[in-house]
Amino acid sequence: MQYLYLVFQYQKTYAMKKLIFPFLLISLSFALQAQDDPDQKLLDAMHFISSHTLMDYMVEICDDKYAGRLTGTEEYKACAHWLAEFFDEIGLKPAGDDGTWFQWFDIPYTLVHPGCGVSLHIPVEGGGMVLKHYDYMTEFMPGSTSANGEVTAEVVYAGYGISAPELGYDDYEDIDVQGKIILIEREAPVSPNSGPEKFNPWFEYSFHQYKLKNAVRHGAAGMIYNYGPIANPNNAYDKDFVYVHVGDSVVGDVFLGTGKDHREVVRSIQEGLKPRSFHTGKVVTVKMSTTHVPDGRGMNIMGLIPGNDPELSKEVIIIGAHLDHMGRCYEIIPGANDNASAVSVMMAVAKALREHNIQLKRSVLFLSFGAEEQGIMGAKAYLDDPLFPVDKTVLLNMDGVGVGDKIGVTSGNDYPILYGAFDETNRKYIHRVMRPNNFPNLGRPRLDAARFLTAGIPSLSFYTFGSTSYYHIPLDNMDIIKPEIMEDLAQMMLMAVIQLGNMEGPIR
């Protein structure tokens, strides 16, 4: 009986094998066909990109050992070397100086230490004085290029801090700021939104560097800058000049009791283009603890996938994302959204292309900029010595792509061929809300793409939005990151770059 049972089981198994084997052959045939199917190969590359991997990259970039990645510091260089090792491991070609991964440039920088603060001296009835100390991050942030030292002096409101005789405008005309602390506004009384004819005469006066140097020329000892409060290392340095960034609470306290309303004063300056400077009678102490490094060196990190077409390979699609951030001010500012998110997306696209051996006719340069936060100096360094001719270059830049559920594309409407590849890819695969805009590129450069646009290079710059985010403060950390939007953008970037890389017609 047991024998008959075993025979039955064998016959049953044999019969099943006869059924299964042809099925396996058919399945294997389909699998082999899929491997040879170019569309399937691209889809495999797209789905290779994972939010989990993106988050792994971000955790590394935001690690405290890199201390916020201020360009010029040893911590920034360590992170740059880590990124270069990644490029090497996935098989990119070094595209920097002398066959290395790096393009070096000079970049002075300032380290900000604990011990910074700002306080208002408040007279009390019957004599004496009490100090109102303001809170870090919510009410003030240290000046990221401030001198080291402490200044106590009267505050003088000096409008926008501008002296423009050819425009009949001088915020310093009727005030004495010698040895005083000035309170000034950011930007200029005329906005870039007013258009080039009205704004361009004010362009040079809108720079932070101009305002600081003009204050020094007029003898001011320090500055309260109505800017945020956020950190920002994009400014000049003077060894005898301390400054701090403040917000509404400090500005309100300085104006309190002066008989003037801050918003009304600013509105009056903008509408009449006439200064409204005055001595406030308030006394403030600004204390900064800093170390300036005048001979700093920074670098871009560059890895290349050469194109395989004899002619089209002379053209390059740059995928750009700045690696740097604020460093310490005086707490570490991780820069998770700005801009570890974009570097992570760039890494994912590079790895997907190499892992799946995607062949492109045009060359693709992965360019991680340094010193974006210090005046867009990494982009300037590349444009001063470009790897490819500027007339054969396009830039796909990313800056702040780790939050929200929607995608914005700066200058998307200005370059329909470039944007069209992304719009098609989004409609076909991703299905995110994506909003392009026109970008006149007025005002001081705030993006790496802005310098490329000024050089005549078609450039898109991607960002995301739709959830809580923080800008240039310690709260820009991993807690605010939405990995799903990063995955979608990375997949979209990959498929659009493949389309652009193999497009027969011009992409500029």
C-alpha positions as CSV (number, residue, x, y, z in Angstrom):
1,M,0.0,0.0,0.0
2,Q,2.8,2.4,0.9
3,Y,4.5,1.4,-2.4
4,L,1.4,2.3,-4.4
5,Y,1.2,5.6,-2.5
6,L,4.8,6.5,-3.4
7,V,4.2,5.6,-7.1
8,F,1.2,7.8,-7.1
9,Q,3.1,10.7,-5.6
10,Y,5.9,10.3,-8.1
11,Q,3.4,10.3,-11.0
12,K,1.7,13.3,-9.6
13,T,5.0,15.2,-9.2
14,Y,6.1,14.2,-12.7
15,A,2.9,15.4,-14.2
16,M,3.2,18.7,-12.3
17,K,6.8,19.1,-13.6
18,K,5.5,18.6,-17.1
19,L,3.1,21.4,-16.6
20,I,5.5,23.7,-14.7
21,F,8.5,23.4,-17.0
22,P,6.9,24.9,-20.1
23,F,5.5,27.7,-17.9
24,L,9.0,28.4,-16.5
25,L,10.3,28.5,-20.1
26,I,7.7,31.0,-21.1
27,S,8.4,33.1,-18.0
28,L,12.1,33.0,-18.6
29,S,11.5,34.0,-22.2
30,F,9.4,37.0,-21.1
31,A,12.1,37.9,-18.6
32,L,14.8,37.8,-21.3
33,Q,12.7,39.9,-23.6
34,A,12.2,42.4,-20.8
35,Q,15.9,42.6,-20.2
36,D,16.3,43.4,-23.9
37,D,13.4,45.8,-23.9
38,P,14.9,49.4,-23.7
39,D,11.7,50.8,-22.2
40,Q,11.8,48.1,-19.5
41,K,15.4,48.8,-18.8
42,L,14.6,52.5,-18.2
43,L,11.7,51.6,-15.9
44,D,14.0,49.3,-13.9
45,A,16.4,52.2,-13.5
46,M,13.6,54.5,-12.4
47,H,12.3,52.1,-9.8
48,F,15.8,51.4,-8.6
49,I,15.6,54.8,-7.0
50,S,14.3,54.4,-3.4
51,S,13.3,56.9,-0.7
52,H,15.2,54.7,1.8
53,T,18.5,55.1,-0.1
54,L,17.9,58.8,-0.4
55,M,17.4,59.1,3.4
56,D,20.6,57.1,4.0
57,Y,22.5,59.7,1.9
58,M,20.8,62.5,3.8
59,V,21.6,61.1,7.2
60,E,25.3,61.0,6.3
61,I,25.4,64.5,4.8
62,C,23.6,66.0,7.9
63,D,25.8,64.1,10.4
64,D,27.3,66.4,13.1
65,K,30.8,65.4,12.1
66,Y,30.4,67.6,9.0
67,A,29.3,70.5,11.3
68,G,26.9,72.1,8.8
69,R,29.3,72.0,5.8
70,L,30.5,75.6,5.7
71,T,32.7,75.9,2.7
72,G,36.4,76.3,3.6
73,T,36.2,74.3,6.8
74,E,37.8,70.9,7.4
75,E,34.3,69.5,8.0
76,Y,33.1,70.7,4.5
77,K,36.2,69.2,2.9
78,A,35.6,65.9,4.7
79,C,32.0,65.8,3.3
80,A,33.3,66.7,-0.2
81,H,35.8,63.8,0.0
82,W,32.9,61.4,1.0
83,L,30.9,62.5,-2.0
84,A,33.9,62.1,-4.3
85,E,34.4,58.5,-3.0
86,F,30.8,57.8,-3.9
87,F,31.3,59.2,-7.4
88,D,34.3,56.9,-7.7
89,E,32.5,53.8,-6.4
90,I,29.7,54.1,-8.9
91,G,32.1,54.7,-11.8
92,L,31.9,58.3,-12.7
93,K,34.9,60.0,-14.3
94,P,36.8,62.6,-12.3
95,A,36.2,66.0,-13.9
96,G,38.1,68.4,-11.6
97,D,41.5,70.0,-11.5
98,D,44.4,67.8,-12.8
99,G,42.3,64.6,-13.0
100,T,40.9,64.9,-9.5
101,W,37.3,65.2,-8.4
102,F,37.7,68.8,-7.1
103,Q,37.7,72.3,-8.6
104,W,39.4,74.5,-6.0
105,F,38.8,78.2,-5.3
106,D,39.6,80.7,-2.5
107,I,36.9,81.4,0.0
108,P,37.4,83.3,3.3
109,Y,35.1,82.2,6.0
110,T,34.2,83.0,9.6
111,L,33.6,80.6,12.5
112,V,30.8,81.6,15.0
113,H,31.2,80.4,18.5
114,P,28.9,80.3,21.6
115,G,28.8,83.5,23.6
116,C,27.0,85.6,21.1
117,G,24.1,87.8,22.1
118,V,22.2,91.0,21.8
119,S,20.5,93.0,24.6
120,L,18.6,96.2,25.0
121,H,19.4,98.6,27.9
122,I,16.2,99.8,29.5
123,P,16.3,102.7,31.9
124,V,14.3,102.2,35.1
125,E,12.5,104.9,37.2
126,G,14.7,106.4,39.8
127,G,17.9,105.7,37.9
128,G,19.7,102.5,36.9
129,M,19.3,100.2,34.0
130,V,18.1,96.7,33.3
131,L,19.0,94.5,30.3
132,K,16.5,92.7,28.1
133,H,18.4,89.7,26.6
134,Y,17.0,88.4,23.3
135,D,16.6,84.7,22.5
136,Y,18.8,82.8,20.1
137,M,17.1,81.8,16.8
138,T,13.7,83.2,17.5
139,E,14.8,86.8,18.1
140,F,18.4,87.0,16.9
141,M,21.0,85.1,14.9
142,P,24.7,85.9,15.0
143,G,26.2,87.8,12.1
144,S,27.8,84.9,10.1
145,T,30.8,87.1,9.1
146,S,30.8,89.4,12.1
147,A,34.1,90.5,13.8
148,N,34.8,89.2,17.2
149,G,34.0,91.7,20.0
150,E,31.4,93.6,22.0
151,V,29.9,97.0,21.3
152,T,27.5,99.0,23.4
153,A,26.1,102.1,21.8
154,E,23.1,104.1,20.8
155,V,21.0,102.7,17.9
156,V,20.5,104.9,14.9
157,Y,17.9,103.9,12.3
158,A,19.5,104.2,8.9
159,G,16.9,102.9,6.5
160,Y,18.4,100.7,3.9
161,G,21.9,101.7,4.6
162,I,22.4,103.1,1.1
163,S,24.3,106.2,-0.1
164,A,23.4,106.7,-3.8
165,P,24.1,110.3,-4.8
166,E,23.2,109.6,-8.5
167,L,19.8,108.6,-7.3
168,G,19.4,111.5,-5.0
169,Y,19.2,109.1,-2.0
170,D,21.4,108.9,1.1
171,D,20.2,107.2,4.3
172,Y,23.2,108.7,6.2
173,E,22.7,112.3,5.1
174,D,21.2,113.8,8.3
175,I,22.5,111.4,10.9
176,D,25.8,110.9,12.8
177,V,26.6,107.2,13.1
178,Q,30.2,107.5,14.3
179,G,30.7,104.9,17.0
180,K,27.0,104.0,16.9
181,I,25.1,100.9,16.1
182,I,22.9,101.2,13.0
183,L,19.6,99.4,12.4
184,I,19.0,98.8,8.7
185,E,16.7,96.9,6.4
186,R,17.7,94.3,3.9
187,E,17.5,94.7,0.1
188,A,16.6,98.1,-1.4
189,P,13.6,100.5,-1.4
190,V,12.9,99.4,-5.0
191,S,12.1,95.7,-5.5
192,P,13.2,93.5,-8.4
193,N,9.5,93.0,-8.9
194,S,9.3,96.5,-10.2
195,G,11.1,95.4,-13.3
196,P,14.6,96.1,-14.6
197,E,14.1,99.7,-15.6
198,K,13.2,100.7,-12.0
199,F,15.3,98.2,-10.1
200,N,18.6,98.0,-12.0
201,P,19.8,101.4,-10.7
202,W,19.5,100.0,-7.2
203,F,21.0,96.6,-7.9
204,E,24.5,97.1,-6.5
205,Y,23.1,98.8,-3.4
206,S,21.0,95.7,-2.5
207,F,24.0,93.5,-1.6
208,H,24.8,92.7,2.0
209,Q,28.5,93.4,1.3
210,Y,27.8,96.9,0.1
211,K,25.7,97.7,3.2
212,L,28.3,96.5,5.6
213,K,31.1,98.4,3.9
214,N,29.1,101.5,3.6
215,A,28.3,101.4,7.4
216,V,32.1,101.1,8.1
217,R,32.8,104.0,5.8
218,H,30.4,106.1,7.8
219,G,32.1,105.2,11.1
220,A,29.5,102.9,12.5
221,A,30.8,100.5,15.2
222,G,28.1,97.8,14.7
223,M,24.9,96.8,13.0
224,I,21.5,95.4,13.8
225,Y,20.3,93.9,10.5
226,N,16.6,93.4,10.1
227,Y,17.1,90.1,8.4
228,G,15.1,87.0,9.6
229,P,16.5,86.4,12.0
230,I,18.5,83.8,10.0
231,A,22.1,82.9,9.5
232,N,23.8,84.0,6.3
233,P,27.6,83.9,5.6
234,N,27.1,85.8,2.4
235,N,28.6,89.1,3.6
236,A,31.8,91.1,3.9
237,Y,34.1,91.0,6.9
238,D,35.7,93.9,8.8
239,K,37.9,93.2,11.8
240,D,36.4,96.1,13.8
241,F,32.7,95.7,12.9
242,V,30.2,93.5,14.8
243,Y,26.7,92.8,13.7
244,V,23.7,90.6,14.4
245,H,20.6,89.6,12.5
246,V,17.3,90.3,14.3
247,G,13.6,90.0,13.8
248,D,10.4,91.9,14.6
249,S,10.7,91.8,18.4
250,V,14.1,93.6,18.5
251,V,13.1,96.1,15.8
252,G,9.8,96.7,17.6
253,D,11.6,97.4,20.9
254,V,14.0,99.8,19.2
255,F,11.1,101.8,17.7
256,L,9.0,101.6,20.9
257,G,8.5,105.1,22.4
258,T,10.1,106.9,19.4
259,G,6.8,108.1,18.1
260,K,7.4,106.3,14.8
261,D,5.9,103.1,13.5
262,H,8.4,100.8,11.8
263,R,6.1,99.5,9.0
264,E,4.9,103.0,8.2
265,V,8.5,104.3,8.0
266,V,9.5,101.5,5.6
267,R,6.4,102.1,3.5
268,S,7.2,105.8,3.4
269,I,10.7,105.2,2.2
270,Q,9.6,102.8,-0.5
271,E,6.8,105.1,-1.8
272,G,8.7,108.4,-1.7
273,L,12.3,107.1,-2.2
274,K,13.3,109.5,0.6
275,P,15.3,108.5,3.7
276,R,13.6,108.5,7.1
277,S,16.7,108.0,9.2
278,F,16.7,109.1,12.9
279,H,18.4,108.7,16.3
280,T,16.3,106.3,18.4
281,G,17.8,107.1,21.7
282,K,17.9,103.4,22.5
283,V,21.1,101.7,23.7
284,V,22.0,98.1,22.7
285,T,24.9,95.7,23.3
286,V,25.9,93.4,20.5
287,K,28.4,90.7,21.5
288,M,29.9,88.3,18.9
289,S,32.4,85.5,19.4
290,T,34.0,84.6,16.1
291,T,37.2,83.6,14.3
292,H,37.9,84.8,10.8
293,V,39.9,82.7,8.4
294,P,41.0,84.9,5.4
295,D,42.8,82.2,3.5
296,G,40.1,79.5,3.3
297,R,40.0,77.2,0.3
298,G,36.8,75.5,-1.0
299,M,35.9,73.2,-3.8
300,N,33.3,72.0,-6.2
301,I,33.0,68.2,-6.6
302,M,32.6,67.1,-10.2
303,G,32.0,63.6,-11.8
304,L,31.3,63.0,-15.5
305,I,29.5,60.4,-17.6
306,P,30.8,61.0,-21.1
307,G,28.3,60.8,-23.9
308,N,28.7,58.1,-26.6
309,D,27.9,60.2,-29.7
310,P,30.9,61.7,-31.5
311,E,29.2,65.1,-31.8
312,L,26.5,65.3,-29.2
313,S,29.0,64.2,-26.5
314,K,30.5,67.7,-26.8
315,E,27.3,69.0,-25.2
316,V,26.8,68.6,-21.5
317,I,23.8,68.4,-19.2
318,I,24.9,69.6,-15.8
319,I,23.0,68.2,-12.8
320,G,23.8,70.6,-10.0
321,A,23.2,70.7,-6.3
322,H,25.2,72.7,-3.8
323,L,26.8,70.7,-0.9
324,D,27.5,73.5,1.5
325,H,25.4,75.2,4.2
326,M,25.8,77.5,7.2
327,G,28.2,75.5,9.4
328,R,27.9,76.5,13.0
329,C,26.1,79.8,13.9
330,Y,26.8,79.0,16.8
331,E,24.8,75.9,16.9
332,I,25.2,73.5,14.0
333,I,22.7,74.2,11.2
334,P,22.3,70.8,9.4
335,G,20.9,72.1,6.1
336,A,18.8,69.0,5.5
337,N,16.4,70.6,3.0
338,D,19.0,73.2,2.0
339,N,20.7,71.3,0.5
340,A,21.4,67.8,1.6
341,S,18.1,66.9,-0.1
342,A,19.3,67.9,-3.5
343,V,22.7,66.3,-3.2
344,S,21.0,63.1,-2.3
345,V,18.7,63.3,-5.3
346,M,21.7,64.0,-7.5
347,M,23.5,60.9,-6.1
348,A,20.5,58.7,-6.7
349,V,20.2,59.7,-10.3
350,A,24.0,59.2,-10.9
351,K,23.8,55.7,-9.3
352,A,20.7,54.7,-11.3
353,L,22.4,55.7,-14.6
354,R,25.6,53.7,-13.8
355,E,24.0,50.7,-12.1
356,H,21.8,50.1,-15.2
357,N,24.4,51.1,-17.7
358,I,22.2,53.7,-19.4
359,Q,23.8,55.0,-22.5
360,L,23.5,58.7,-23.4
361,K,24.5,60.6,-26.5
362,R,25.2,63.8,-24.5
363,S,27.6,64.0,-21.6
364,V,26.2,64.4,-18.1
365,L,28.2,66.3,-15.4
366,F,27.3,65.9,-11.8
367,L,28.4,69.1,-10.2
368,S,28.1,69.7,-6.5
369,F,28.8,73.3,-5.8
370,G,30.6,74.7,-2.9
371,A,30.1,78.2,-1.4
372,E,26.6,78.7,-2.7
373,E,25.8,80.2,0.7
374,Q,28.8,82.4,0.6
375,G,27.9,84.5,-2.5
376,I,27.4,81.7,-5.1
377,M,31.2,81.5,-5.4
378,G,31.4,77.8,-6.4
379,A,29.2,78.5,-9.5
380,K,31.4,81.5,-10.3
381,A,34.5,79.3,-10.0
382,Y,33.0,76.8,-12.5
383,L,32.0,79.5,-15.0
384,D,35.5,81.1,-14.7
385,D,36.9,77.7,-15.9
386,P,34.1,75.6,-17.4
387,L,34.7,72.0,-18.3
388,F,32.5,72.3,-21.4
389,P,31.9,75.5,-23.6
390,V,29.1,77.5,-22.2
391,D,27.3,77.5,-25.5
392,K,27.0,73.7,-25.3
393,T,25.9,73.6,-21.7
394,V,22.5,73.4,-19.9
395,L,22.0,73.3,-16.2
396,L,19.4,71.3,-14.2
397,N,19.9,72.7,-10.7
398,M,18.2,71.6,-7.5
399,D,18.0,73.6,-4.3
400,G,15.7,72.7,-1.4
401,V,13.9,69.6,-2.6
402,G,13.1,67.7,0.6
403,V,9.8,69.1,1.8
404,G,6.2,69.3,0.8
405,D,4.3,67.5,-1.9
406,K,4.6,69.9,-4.9
407,I,7.5,70.8,-7.3
408,G,8.4,74.3,-8.5
409,V,10.6,74.9,-11.5
410,T,12.3,78.3,-11.6
411,S,12.6,79.6,-15.2
412,G,10.6,76.6,-16.4
413,N,8.5,78.8,-18.7
414,D,11.7,80.4,-20.1
415,Y,13.1,77.1,-21.5
416,P,10.3,75.1,-23.0
417,I,12.5,72.3,-24.4
418,L,14.2,71.6,-21.1
419,Y,11.0,71.9,-19.1
420,G,9.0,69.9,-21.7
421,A,11.0,66.8,-20.9
422,F,10.1,67.1,-17.2
423,D,6.5,67.9,-17.9
424,E,6.2,64.8,-20.1
425,T,7.9,62.6,-17.6
426,N,5.8,63.9,-14.8
427,R,2.5,63.3,-16.7
428,K,3.6,59.8,-17.7
429,Y,5.1,58.5,-14.5
430,I,5.1,60.7,-11.5
431,H,1.8,62.8,-11.4
432,R,2.9,65.5,-9.0
433,V,1.7,69.1,-9.0
434,M,4.5,70.9,-10.8
435,R,4.6,74.7,-11.3
436,P,7.0,76.4,-13.7
437,N,7.5,80.1,-13.7
438,N,9.2,82.9,-15.6
439,F,12.4,84.1,-14.0
440,P,13.8,87.5,-14.9
441,N,16.9,86.9,-12.8
442,L,17.0,90.4,-11.3
443,G,18.5,91.2,-8.0
444,R,21.6,89.7,-6.4
445,P,22.1,86.1,-7.3
446,R,20.5,83.7,-4.8
447,L,20.9,80.4,-6.7
448,D,23.7,78.7,-8.5
449,A,21.4,78.7,-11.5
450,A,21.3,82.6,-11.4
451,R,25.0,82.8,-12.3
452,F,24.5,80.3,-15.1
453,L,21.6,82.3,-16.5
454,T,23.6,85.5,-16.4
455,A,26.3,83.7,-18.4
456,G,23.6,82.8,-21.0
457,I,23.3,79.1,-20.1
458,P,19.7,77.7,-20.2
459,S,19.0,76.7,-16.6
460,L,16.2,75.2,-14.6
461,S,16.2,75.2,-10.8
462,F,13.9,72.8,-8.9
463,Y,12.5,73.2,-5.4
464,T,9.7,71.6,-3.5
465,F,7.0,73.1,-1.3
466,G,3.8,72.4,0.6
467,S,4.8,71.6,4.1
468,T,6.6,73.2,7.0
469,S,10.2,74.1,6.3
470,Y,12.9,76.3,7.9
471,Y,15.5,78.5,6.3
472,H,19.0,79.0,7.6
473,I,18.3,78.1,11.2
474,P,19.0,74.9,13.2
475,L,15.5,73.6,12.6
476,D,16.4,72.8,9.0
477,N,17.0,69.2,10.0
478,M,15.9,65.6,9.2
479,D,12.6,66.1,11.1
480,I,11.1,68.2,8.3
481,I,12.1,66.0,5.4
482,K,9.5,64.2,3.2
483,P,11.3,61.4,1.4
484,E,8.4,60.6,-0.9
485,I,8.8,63.9,-2.8
486,M,12.6,63.3,-3.1
487,E,12.0,59.9,-4.6
488,D,9.5,61.3,-7.1
489,L,11.8,64.1,-8.1
490,A,14.8,61.8,-8.5
491,Q,12.8,59.4,-10.7
492,M,11.6,62.4,-12.8
493,M,15.1,63.8,-13.1
494,L,16.4,60.4,-14.2
495,M,13.8,59.9,-16.9
496,A,14.0,63.5,-18.2
497,V,17.8,63.5,-18.3
498,I,17.7,60.3,-20.3
499,Q,15.2,61.9,-22.8
500,L,17.3,65.1,-23.1
501,G,20.5,63.1,-23.2
502,N,19.4,61.2,-26.3
503,M,17.3,63.8,-28.0
504,E,18.2,64.3,-31.6
505,G,17.4,67.9,-31.9
506,P,18.8,70.9,-29.9
507,I,18.0,71.0,-26.2
508,R,18.9,74.7,-25.7
